Amino acid sequence: MKMSVFHKGIVAAIMATGVMVGTAAHAGGGVYVSGKVSATTFDHTINRNTGGFAGLPVPDSSGVTTADSTDFSGGLALGYKHSFAENQYFIGAEGFYNFENGSSRNINGVLVTDIDLNASYGGRILAGVNATDKLSIYAHGGLTVLDFDVRNSYTFAPPVTTASEREATFSFGFGAGYAITDHIGVFIEYTQTTDAEFGGIPEVAGGTNRVNPNDVSLSAFSIGAKYSF
């Protein structure tokens, strides 16, 4: 799993902010920190059109191909929850960072595209109902940035080309939480992103410099724990 200085800075900021606001919010501000483990499915689709080009040493083909894989990931979040209408409903806001470990290999004709998902991070809004004193049910939606590396190669021989991408997409889902004590709770959650489109790496084999439309998305089922200050 790769982690740049930029990513380490985000995690450090989340943790430091949690320490600073926790003391201020202890009197009832609704601040919390959480951690989770997720089974994340990462999807990659490529739409390749060779245009009948025959300048390669082996037969080639066009079309749309999709690849997916499921891996485990972990995440941290810092959020704020506010209940209203006599504690019956609540809204909240959250910033999150997930350490991803997803990868996929998509073979389209002679083109082989490998993608390694390094991280996903962003912010979201939560809204729900406190079904009982202990149980809450909610929906969430927000913006997620997918950070990943792309590697193009060919089935017959080199060359190999690489690139790093960050693409923003919308995310949405639902979840449920259960309060074990006034401060400690557990939750389960489902998250889905919309497709994030990117141009990919220009193909160098045969000198075409062709750029193929690509899109990636992820879905995750998570379990986690939360500490409210």
Secondary structure, DSSP 8 states (H G I E B T S, - for coil): ----HHHHHHHHHHHHHHHHHHHHTTTTT-EEEEEEEEEEEEEEEEEE--TT---SSS----EEEEEEEEEEEEEEEEEEEEEETTTTEEEEEEEEEEE---EEEEEETTEEEEEEEEEEEEEEEEEEEE-SSSEEEEEEEEEEEEEEEEEEEESSS---EEEEEEEEEEEEEEEEEEESSSSEEEEEEEEEE--EEE------GGG------EEEEEEEEEEEEEEE-
